[in-house]
């Protein structure tokens, strides 16, 4: 059995992430999704809590035959021990998936096989673009799986993101 590990902030989980999971599913028996920056929330860069992101992922993958685990990974500002931190928080895995040069380097130095994949429509399928569209009341729903739309609605995520994006000097 092969278990893979895929880390992201998933702010929010979008169709690019979903396509990546589709690709990984053909290569592994089980998948751990590491929720990066798990302690961060309520900001423009990281508006959603780890729990909300777990809901987004779990609901988006409910119909998959692939066994998945969503695991919160808090930031650790010591790169030299980051992989061991990730491993201590996750079920054991044999291969990591990432396109981030630092993450690739850290896993390789720790002796973990790393696989990369092509980016999927990176101009639109990127967290910053999705969040900007939410703030500006433009179409963002087409960029995320339907269950993510439901979670964001349930948690008043749009209102939160728009509120935290305001300046305290607006109107002055």
MIBAPA-272565 format. One record per atom (N, C-alpha, C): residue in one letter; chain; atom name; z negated, y, x negated. Coordinates in steps of 0.1 Angstrom, whole numbers, always signed. Each point is the difference from the previous one (the first is absolute). Example, Ala and Ser with C-alpha at 12.3 -4.5 7.8 and 13.67 -1.06 7.14 Angstrom:
<sites>
r, c, a, up, north, east
A, A, N, -78, -57, -132
A, A, CA, +0, +12, +9
A, A, C, +0, +12, -9
S, A, N, +7, +11, +4
S, A, CA, +0, +11, -9
S, A, C, -8, +11, +8
</sites>
This chain:
<sites>
r, c, a, up, north, east
X, A, N, +0, -12, -8
X, A, CA, +0, +12, +8
X, A, C, +0, +13, -9
X, A, N, +8, +9, +4
X, A, CA, +0, +13, -7
X, A, C, -5, +11, +9
X, A, N, -9, +8, -6
X, A, CA, -5, +12, +8
X, A, C, +4, +12, -8
X, A, N, +6, +10, +7
X, A, CA, +4, +12, -7
X, A, C, -10, +12, +4
X, A, N, +1, +10, -8
X, A, CA, -8, +12, +2
X, A, C, +9, +12, +0
X, A, N, -1, +8, +11
X, A, CA, +8, +12, +1
X, A, C, -9, +12, +3
X, A, N, -1, +10, -9
X, A, CA, -9, +11, +2
X, A, C, +8, +13, +4
X, A, N, -7, +7, +8
X, A, CA, +6, +13, +4
X, A, C, -11, +8, +7
X, A, N, +2, +13, +2
X, A, CA, -9, +8, +7
X, A, C, +2, -1, +15
X, A, N, +12, -3, +4
X, A, CA, +4, -2, +14
X, A, C, -5, +11, +9
X, A, N, +4, +12, -4
X, A, CA, -5, +13, +7
X, A, C, +12, +6, +7
X, A, N, +6, -5, +10
X, A, CA, -4, -12, +7
X, A, C, +9, -12, -4
X, A, N, -3, -12, +5
X, A, CA, +9, -11, -2
X, A, C, +13, +3, +7
X, A, N, +11, -1, -8
X, A, CA, +13, +4, +6
X, A, C, +11, -11, -2
X, A, N, +12, +3, +5
X, A, CA, +10, -10, +0
X, A, C, +4, -4, -14
X, A, N, -1, +8, -10
X, A, CA, +2, -4, -14
X, A, C, -9, -10, -4
X, A, N, -13, +2, +3
X, A, CA, -10, -11, -3
X, A, C, +3, -13, +7
X, A, N, +4, +2, +13
X, A, CA, +3, -12, +8
X, A, C, +12, -8, -5
X, A, N, +10, +7, -5
X, A, CA, +11, -7, -6
X, A, C, -4, -7, -13
X, A, N, -9, +6, -7
X, A, CA, -5, -6, -13
X, A, C, -8, -13, +4
X, A, N, -8, +1, +10
X, A, CA, -7, -12, +5
X, A, C, +10, -11, +4
X, A, N, +10, +4, +7
X, A, CA, +11, -10, +4
X, A, C, +5, -7, -13
X, A, N, +3, +8, -10
X, A, CA, +6, -6, -13
X, A, C, -10, -9, -6
X, A, N, -13, +5, -2
X, A, CA, -10, -8, -6
X, A, C, -2, -13, +7
X, A, N, +0, +0, +14
X, A, CA, -2, -12, +8
X, A, C, +9, -11, -3
X, A, N, +12, +3, -6
X, A, CA, +9, -11, -3
X, A, C, -4, -7, -14
X, A, N, -9, +7, -7
X, A, CA, -4, -5, -13
X, A, C, -14, -6, -2
X, A, N, -9, +3, +10
X, A, CA, -13, -5, -1
X, A, C, -5, -7, +13
X, A, N, -11, -7, -1
X, A, CA, -5, -7, +12
X, A, C, -11, +9, +7
X, A, N, -7, +8, -8
X, A, CA, -10, +9, +6
X, A, C, +2, +14, -8
X, A, N, -5, +10, +7
X, A, CA, +1, +14, -6
X, A, C, -12, +8, +2
X, A, N, -5, +5, -11
X, A, CA, -12, +10, +1
X, A, C, +6, +14, -1
X, A, N, -3, +8, +10
X, A, CA, +4, +14, +0
X, A, C, -12, +8, -5
X, A, N, +1, +6, -11
X, A, CA, -11, +8, -6
X, A, C, +1, +14, +6
X, A, N, -10, +5, +7
X, A, CA, +0, +13, +6
X, A, C, -6, +9, -11
X, A, N, +9, +7, -8
X, A, CA, -4, +8, -11
X, A, C, -7, +13, +5
X, A, N, -8, +6, -9
X, A, CA, -7, +12, +4
X, A, C, -8, -1, +13
X, A, N, -6, -12, +1
X, A, CA, -7, -3, +13
X, A, C, -11, +9, +4
X, A, N, -6, +7, -10
X, A, CA, -10, +10, +3
X, A, C, +4, +13, +5
X, A, N, +13, +3, -1
X, A, CA, +6, +13, +3
X, A, C, +5, +1, +15
X, A, N, -3, +10, +6
X, A, CA, +5, +3, +14
X, A, C, -1, +14, +3
X, A, N, +5, +4, +12
X, A, CA, -1, +13, +6
X, A, C, +5, +12, -10
X, A, N, +11, -3, -6
X, A, CA, +7, +10, -8
X, A, C, +15, -1, +2
X, A, N, +7, +10, -4
X, A, CA, +15, +0, +1
X, A, C, +6, -12, -7
X, A, N, -5, -3, -12
X, A, CA, +5, -11, -8
X, A, C, -4, -13, +5
X, A, N, -12, -1, +5
X, A, CA, -6, -13, +5
X, A, C, -7, +2, +13
X, A, N, +7, +1, +11
X, A, CA, -6, +4, +13
X, A, C, -7, -12, +7
X, A, N, +3, -12, -3
X, A, CA, -5, -11, +8
X, A, C, -11, -8, -8
X, A, N, -10, -5, +7
X, A, CA, -10, -8, -6
X, A, C, +5, -13, -4
X, A, N, -7, -7, -9
X, A, CA, +3, -14, -3
X, A, C, +1, -9, +12
X, A, N, -10, +2, +9
X, A, CA, +0, -8, +12
X, A, C, +12, +2, +9
X, A, N, +4, +13, +1
X, A, CA, +12, +3, +8
X, A, C, +13, -6, -7
X, A, N, +0, +0, -13
X, A, CA, +12, -6, -7
X, A, C, +0, -15, +2
X, A, N, -12, -6, +0
X, A, CA, -1, -14, +2
X, A, C, +5, -3, +14
X, A, N, -3, +8, +10
X, A, CA, +5, -2, +14
X, A, C, +15, +1, +0
X, A, N, +6, +10, -7
X, A, CA, +14, +2, +0
X, A, C, +7, -13, -6
X, A, N, -5, -5, -11
X, A, CA, +6, -11, -6
X, A, C, -2, -13, +8
X, A, N, -12, -2, +4
X, A, CA, -3, -13, +8
X, A, C, +9, +0, +12
X, A, N, +0, +11, +8
X, A, CA, +8, +0, +12
X, A, C, +15, -1, -2
X, A, N, +5, +5, -11
X, A, CA, +14, +0, -4
X, A, C, +4, -14, -4
X, A, N, -9, -8, -5
X, A, CA, +3, -13, -6
X, A, C, -4, -11, +9
X, A, N, -5, +2, +12
X, A, CA, -6, -10, +9
X, A, C, +10, -11, +3
X, A, N, +13, +3, +1
X, A, CA, +10, -10, +3
X, A, C, +6, -8, -12
X, A, N, -5, +4, -12
X, A, CA, +5, -7, -12
X, A, C, -6, -13, -1
X, A, N, +7, -10, -5
X, A, CA, -5, -13, -3
X, A, C, -7, +0, -14
X, A, N, +2, +10, -7
X, A, CA, -7, +2, -13
X, A, C, -15, +3, +1
X, A, N, -8, -7, -6
X, A, CA, -14, +3, +0
X, A, C, -2, +12, -8
X, A, N, -7, +10, +5
X, A, CA, -2, +13, -7
X, A, C, -15, +4, +1
X, A, N, -4, +7, -11
X, A, CA, -14, +5, -1
X, A, C, +2, +15, -4
X, A, N, -7, +8, +8
X, A, CA, +0, +15, -4
X, A, C, -14, +2, -6
X, A, N, +0, +5, -12
X, A, CA, -12, +2, -8
X, A, C, -1, +14, -5
X, A, N, -11, +7, +4
X, A, CA, -2, +14, -6
X, A, C, -3, +0, -15
X, A, N, +7, +8, -7
X, A, CA, -2, +2, -14
X, A, C, -3, +14, -3
X, A, N, -13, +3, -3
X, A, CA, -4, +14, -4
X, A, C, +5, +4, -13
X, A, N, +3, +12, -2
X, A, CA, +5, +5, -13
X, A, C, -11, -2, -11
X, A, N, +5, -3, -11
X, A, CA, -8, -2, -12
X, A, C, +6, +8, -11
X, A, N, -6, +10, -5
X, A, CA, +6, +9, -9
X, A, C, -1, -5, -15
X, A, N, +2, -13, -1
X, A, CA, +0, -6, -14
X, A, C, +11, -10, +0
X, A, N, +12, +4, -4
X, A, CA, +11, -9, +1
X, A, C, -1, -13, -8
X, A, N, -8, +0, -11
X, A, CA, -1, -12, -8
X, A, C, -7, -11, +7
X, A, N, -8, +3, +11
X, A, CA, -7, -11, +7
X, A, C, +5, -1, +15
X, A, N, +11, +8, +3
X, A, CA, +4, +0, +14
X, A, C, +5, -13, +5
X, A, N, +7, -8, -8
X, A, CA, +5, -13, +5
X, A, C, -12, -9, +3
X, A, N, -10, -1, -9
X, A, CA, -11, -8, +3
X, A, C, -8, +4, +13
X, A, N, +0, +13, +2
X, A, CA, -6, +6, +12
X, A, C, +8, -5, +13
X, A, N, +13, +1, -1
X, A, CA, +9, -5, +11
X, A, C, -3, -15, +2
X, A, N, +0, -8, -11
X, A, CA, -2, -14, +2
X, A, C, -13, -3, +5
X, A, N, -10, +8, -3
X, A, CA, -14, -3, +6
X, A, C, -1, +3, +15
X, A, N, +9, +8, +5
X, A, CA, +0, +4, +14
X, A, C, +10, -9, +9
X, A, N, +8, -8, -7
X, A, CA, +11, -7, +7
X, A, C, -1, -15, -1
X, A, N, +6, -7, +10
X, A, CA, +2, -14, -2
X, A, C, +8, -2, -13
X, A, N, -1, -11, -7
X, A, CA, +8, -2, -12
X, A, C, +15, +0, +3
X, A, N, +7, +6, -9
X, A, CA, +15, +1, +2
X, A, C, +7, -3, -13
X, A, N, +12, -4, +1
X, A, CA, +8, -4, -12
X, A, C, +10, +10, -4
X, A, N, +5, +8, +9
X, A, CA, +10, +10, -3
X, A, C, -3, +13, +7
X, A, N, +3, +11, -7
X, A, CA, -2, +13, +6
X, A, C, +13, +7, +2
X, A, N, +1, +8, +11
X, A, CA, +13, +7, +3
X, A, C, -3, +15, -1
X, A, N, +8, +7, -8
X, A, CA, -1, +14, -1
X, A, C, +12, +6, -7
X, A, N, +3, +13, +4
X, A, CA, +10, +7, -8
X, A, C, -6, +12, -7
X, A, N, -14, +1, +0
X, A, CA, -7, +10, -7
X, A, C, -1, -3, -15
X, A, N, +5, +8, -9
X, A, CA, +0, -3, -14
X, A, C, -14, -3, -5
X, A, N, -10, +8, +4
X, A, CA, -14, -2, -5
X, A, C, -5, -14, +5
X, A, N, +2, -2, +13
X, A, CA, -5, -13, +6
X, A, C, +6, -12, -7
X, A, N, +13, +1, -2
X, A, CA, +8, -11, -7
X, A, C, -6, -2, -14
X, A, N, -2, +11, -7
X, A, CA, -6, -1, -14
X, A, C, -13, -7, +0
X, A, N, -9, +5, +9
X, A, CA, -14, -6, +0
X, A, C, +0, -14, +4
X, A, N, +8, -4, +10
X, A, CA, +0, -15, +3
X, A, C, +6, -8, -11
X, A, N, +11, +5, -6
X, A, CA, +6, -7, -11
X, A, C, -10, -2, -12
X, A, N, -7, +11, -3
X, A, CA, -10, -1, -11
X, A, C, -11, -10, +3
X, A, N, -3, -2, +13
X, A, CA, -10, -10, +4
X, A, C, +6, -14, +2
X, A, N, +13, -2, -3
X, A, CA, +6, -13, +1
X, A, C, +4, -4, +13
X, A, N, +1, +9, +10
X, A, CA, +5, -3, +13
X, A, C, +15, +3, +1
X, A, N, +7, -10, +6
X, A, CA, +14, +2, +2
X, A, C, +2, +11, +10
X, A, N, +10, +9, -3
X, A, CA, +3, +11, +9
X, A, C, +15, -1, +4
X, A, N, +2, +1, +13
X, A, CA, +14, +1, +5
X, A, C, +2, +13, +7
X, A, N, +12, +6, -3
X, A, CA, +4, +12, +6
X, A, C, +11, -2, +11
X, A, N, +2, +10, +8
X, A, CA, +10, -2, +10
X, A, C, +7, +14, +2
X, A, N, +12, -1, +6
X, A, CA, +7, +13, +2
X, A, C, -8, +8, +10
X, A, N, +1, +13, -1
X, A, CA, -6, +9, +10
X, A, C, +10, +0, +13
X, A, N, -6, +1, +11
X, A, CA, +7, +0, +13
X, A, C, +1, +14, +6
X, A, N, +12, +6, -1
X, A, CA, +2, +13, +6
X, A, C, -12, +10, -4
X, A, N, -2, +1, -13
X, A, CA, -12, +7, -5
X, A, C, +0, +15, +4
X, A, N, +11, +6, +3
X, A, CA, +0, +14, +4
X, A, C, -8, +2, +13
X, A, N, +1, -9, +9
X, A, CA, -7, +1, +13
X, A, C, -12, -9, +1
X, A, N, +1, -12, -6
X, A, CA, -11, -10, +1
X, A, C, -9, +2, -12
X, A, N, -8, +11, +1
X, A, CA, -9, +4, -10
X, A, C, -12, +7, +7
X, A, N, -12, -3, -3
X, A, CA, -11, +5, +7
X, A, C, -1, +15, +2
X, A, N, +4, +8, -11
X, A, CA, +0, +14, +1
X, A, C, +9, +5, +11
X, A, N, +12, -6, +0
X, A, CA, +10, +4, +11
X, A, C, -6, -3, +14
X, A, N, -6, -12, +2
X, A, CA, -5, -3, +13
X, A, C, -11, +10, +4
X, A, N, -9, +3, -10
X, A, CA, -11, +9, +3
X, A, C, +5, +14, +3
X, A, N, +10, +5, -8
X, A, CA, +6, +13, +3
X, A, C, +6, +1, +14
X, A, N, +7, -11, +4
X, A, CA, +5, +0, +13
X, A, C, -11, +0, +11
X, A, N, -11, -6, -2
X, A, CA, -11, +0, +9
X, A, C, -5, +14, +2
X, A, N, -2, +7, -12
X, A, CA, -6, +13, +0
X, A, C, +10, +10, +8
X, A, N, +13, -2, -2
X, A, CA, +10, +9, +5
X, A, C, +5, -4, +14
X, A, N, -6, -10, +6
X, A, CA, +4, -5, +14
X, A, C, +14, -4, +0
X, A, N, +5, -6, -11
X, A, CA, +14, -6, +0
X, A, C, -1, -15, +1
X, A, N, +11, -6, +2
X, A, CA, +0, -15, +2
X, A, C, -5, -7, -12
X, A, N, -11, -7, +1
X, A, CA, -6, -8, -10
X, A, C, -1, -15, +5
X, A, N, +0, -1, +13
X, A, CA, -2, -13, +6
X, A, C, +11, -10, -4
X, A, N, +12, +4, -2
X, A, CA, +11, -9, -4
X, A, C, -2, -5, -14
X, A, N, -9, +6, -8
X, A, CA, -2, -4, -14
X, A, C, -12, -10, -2
X, A, N, -6, -4, +11
X, A, CA, -12, -9, -1
X, A, C, +2, -11, +11
X, A, N, -6, -12, -3
X, A, CA, +0, -10, +11
X, A, C, -8, +5, +12
X, A, N, +4, -5, +12
X, A, CA, -6, +4, +13
X, A, C, -15, -1, +0
X, A, N, -6, -10, -5
X, A, CA, -15, -1, +0
X, A, C, -6, +11, -8
X, A, N, +6, +6, -10
X, A, CA, -5, +11, -7
X, A, C, +0, +13, +8
X, A, N, +10, +2, +8
X, A, CA, +0, +11, +10
X, A, C, -12, -2, +9
X, A, N, -3, -12, +5
X, A, CA, -11, -2, +9
X, A, C, -13, +3, -7
X, A, N, -2, -4, -12
X, A, CA, -13, +2, -7
X, A, C, -2, +15, -3
X, A, N, +11, +7, -4
X, A, CA, -1, +14, -2
X, A, C, -3, +8, +13
X, A, N, +5, -5, +11
X, A, CA, -3, +6, +13
X, A, C, -14, -2, +3
X, A, N, -5, -13, -1
X, A, CA, -13, -4, +3
X, A, C, -11, +8, -8
X, A, N, +3, +3, -12
X, A, CA, -9, +7, -9
X, A, C, +2, +15, -1
X, A, N, +9, +6, +9
X, A, CA, +3, +14, +0
X, A, C, +4, +4, -14
X, A, N, +8, -8, -7
X, A, CA, +4, +2, -14
X, A, C, +9, +13, -1
X, A, N, +8, +3, +9
X, A, CA, +9, +11, -1
X, A, C, -9, +13, +1
X, A, N, -9, +1, +9
X, A, CA, -9, +11, +1
X, A, C, -8, +2, -13
X, A, N, -5, -11, -5
X, A, CA, -8, +1, -12
X, A, C, +8, +5, -12
X, A, N, +12, -6, -1
X, A, CA, +9, +5, -11
X, A, C, +4, +14, +1
X, A, N, +3, +4, +12
X, A, CA, +4, +14, +2
X, A, C, -12, +10, -3
X, A, N, -12, -4, +4
X, A, CA, -12, +8, -2
X, A, C, -3, +1, -14
X, A, N, +0, -11, -8
X, A, CA, -3, +1, -14
X, A, C, +11, +7, -8
X, A, N, +12, +1, +5
X, A, CA, +10, +7, -7
X, A, C, +0, +15, +2
X, A, N, -9, +5, +9
X, A, CA, -1, +14, +2
X, A, C, -8, +6, -11
X, A, N, +3, +13, -3
X, A, CA, -7, +7, -10
X, A, C, -12, +8, +7
X, A, N, -10, +2, -7
X, A, CA, -12, +7, +6
X, A, C, +3, +15, +0
X, A, N, +12, +4, -5
X, A, CA, +4, +14, +1
X, A, C, +11, +3, +10
X, A, N, +4, -11, +8
X, A, CA, +10, +3, +11
X, A, C, -5, +10, +9
X, A, N, +9, +9, +3
X, A, CA, -3, +11, +10
X, A, C, -8, +11, -5
X, A, N, -2, +1, -13
X, A, CA, -8, +11, -6
X, A, C, +9, +9, -7
</sites>
